[in-house]
Amino acid sequence: MANISYRDIPGITEDEILAIEELQKRTDSFVYGMVPGTEAFEEFGEVRGFAALFCEWLTAMFGIRFVPALYEWGDLVLGLENGEIDFTG
């Protein structure tokens, strides 16, 4: 995977950089919830597929771990509402 940083994003502002750096200090990881399917599936006890690769890329870019996790639809919606899940695809 190529070395890429949020600092390389064209047009990123100093305020946005400072906000990301604050997140890096306060947050160890984010949960990236997905419904099982071709983009996210379990294999050998790990989430695989595009979602897992996307999480690796986000982790490398922002220096904060993005953890892919599988949820059924209702649990995904509830997790987004209550803050258990930070992002979804």
N, C-alpha and C positions, 0 to 999 in steps of 0.2 A: 504494500500500500504506500502510495506516495506521501511524503511529508507535506501536510497541509495544515494551515492554522486559520482560525477565525480572523486573525490580523491580515490575512491575504485577501479577504473578501472585498471586492471593489466597492468603494463608497462607505465602508464601515466608519462610524464616527468614534471620536474619543469617548463620548458618553457610553456608547454601546460596548466598547472595549472595557471600560471601567465596570459596567454592569456584569459582563461575563467574568471578569476577574473577581468580583464580589461573589458571584455564584460559585466559582471555583473554591473560594475560601469557606463557604457555608454548606456546600453540597458535596457529598461523596459520590452520589450516583442518582440517575433518573431511571424510572421504570418506563419502558416502551412497550405498552400492552398491545397485543394483537389477537384476533380471533384465529384459531387454527385453520390453515388452508395451504395453498401452494406457496404463499409468501412467508409463512411462518409455520413450522411444524417441528415436532419433537423427534429426535433421532439420537439414540444412545444417551438419553438423559439430558440432552442439550437442545436448545432452540436453534434451528437451522433455517436456511432459506434467505431470501432477499432481506427480510427484516433484521436478521442477525448480522448480515454483512453491512447493512445501513447503520446499525448500532455501532459496529466496529469503526466505521468511517466517522460518525459523529463523535465517538470517544476520542479518536485521534485528532479531530479538528478542534474540539473544545477543551480537551484535557479533563473532562468529567466523564465518568463511566456511564454509558447508556446500556441498560440491562434489558434484553428482550424477554418478554414473559407472555405466556398464552392464557387467554381468558375466554370463556363463553360470552356471547353477546351481552346478556343482561349484567354479568359481572364486570365486563369492560365498561359499560355505561356507568354503573354504580361506582366503580373505581375512579373513573374520570371525575365524577361529581364529588366524591369525598376526598380526593387528592391522593389516594393510594397509587394511582397511575398518573404519570406526568405527561406522557405523549402517546399517540397512537398513529398508525399509518392509515 
